[in-house]
Amino acid sequence: MLIAGVARRFRIGFSFNRGAVADLLLERGHEVVAYVRSGESPAAKALSARGARLATGDLADPDALQRACTGADAVFGLSVARPG
C-alpha cells in the first residue's frame, strides 16, 4: 500500500513491487515512509538504506494504519496477485 503525504512527503507500504515506486519518489526528492510488517525484513532494511523511513504495522490493525496515514493526502494500494 502506498500512502502519499503532503507536498514533498510520501508514505508508502509496499508488497512485492520491491520498492520501485518508493525509489522513484526518493529520486525526485520526496520524503518516503514505508508501511511494513517488519522493519527487520531484508526488503524493509534495503528501502530504509535508500532513504525511506519505516512505519511498522499490519493492514489488519486499523490503529497502526491510521498512525501511518496521519498527515497523508492520498493512499495508493500496490500489490500483485500471487497464484495459488
C-alpha positions as CSV (number, residue, x, y, z in Angstrom):
1,M,0.0,0.0,0.0
2,L,1.1,3.5,-0.9
3,I,0.2,6.4,1.4
4,A,1.1,9.7,-0.2
5,G,1.6,12.7,2.1
6,V,1.6,16.5,1.8
7,A,3.7,18.2,-0.9
8,R,7.1,16.5,-0.6
9,R,6.1,13.8,1.9
10,F,5.0,10.4,0.6
11,R,4.2,7.4,2.7
12,I,4.5,4.0,1.1
13,G,3.7,0.5,2.1
14,F,4.9,-2.0,-0.5
15,S,4.3,-5.6,-1.2
16,F,6.1,-7.3,-4.0
17,N,6.9,-4.2,-6.1
18,R,10.4,-4.2,-4.5
19,G,10.0,-0.5,-3.7
20,A,10.1,0.7,-7.3
21,V,7.6,3.5,-6.6
22,A,9.4,4.5,-3.4
23,D,12.7,4.6,-5.3
24,L,11.1,6.9,-7.9
25,L,9.7,9.2,-5.2
26,L,13.0,9.3,-3.4
27,E,14.9,10.1,-6.6
28,R,12.5,13.1,-7.1
29,G,13.3,14.4,-3.6
30,H,10.2,13.3,-1.8
31,E,10.2,12.1,1.8
32,V,9.1,8.4,1.9
33,V,7.6,6.5,4.7
34,A,7.3,2.7,4.1
35,Y,4.5,0.9,5.9
36,V,5.9,-2.5,6.5
37,R,5.0,-5.6,8.6
38,S,8.6,-5.9,9.9
39,G,11.4,-3.4,9.9
40,E,13.8,-6.3,10.2
41,S,12.9,-7.8,6.8
42,P,15.6,-7.6,4.1
43,A,13.3,-5.6,1.8
44,A,12.4,-3.1,4.6
45,K,16.1,-2.7,5.5
46,A,17.0,-2.1,1.9
47,L,14.3,0.6,1.5
48,S,15.4,2.2,4.7
49,A,19.0,2.3,3.5
50,R,17.8,4.1,0.3
51,G,16.3,6.8,2.5
52,A,12.8,5.8,3.4
53,R,11.6,6.0,7.0
54,L,9.8,2.8,8.2
55,A,6.4,2.7,9.9
56,T,5.6,-0.8,11.2
57,G,2.2,-2.3,11.2
58,D,-0.3,-4.7,9.6
59,L,-3.2,-3.9,7.3
60,A,-5.4,-5.8,9.8
61,D,-4.5,-3.3,12.5
62,P,-6.6,-0.2,11.9
63,D,-4.8,1.8,14.7
64,A,-1.4,1.2,13.2
65,L,-2.7,2.0,9.7
66,Q,-4.2,5.3,11.0
67,R,-0.9,6.3,12.6
68,A,1.0,5.6,9.4
69,C,-1.6,7.6,7.3
70,T,-1.6,10.6,9.6
71,G,-0.7,13.7,7.6
72,A,-1.1,11.9,4.2
73,D,-3.1,13.4,1.4
74,A,-3.6,10.2,-0.6
75,V,-3.3,6.4,-0.2
76,F,-2.1,4.2,-3.1
77,G,-2.5,0.4,-2.8
78,L,0.2,-1.6,-4.6
79,S,0.1,-5.3,-4.7
80,V,0.4,-8.2,-7.1
81,A,-1.6,-11.3,-7.4
82,R,0.2,-14.5,-6.4
83,P,-1.0,-17.7,-7.9
84,G,-2.3,-20.4,-5.6
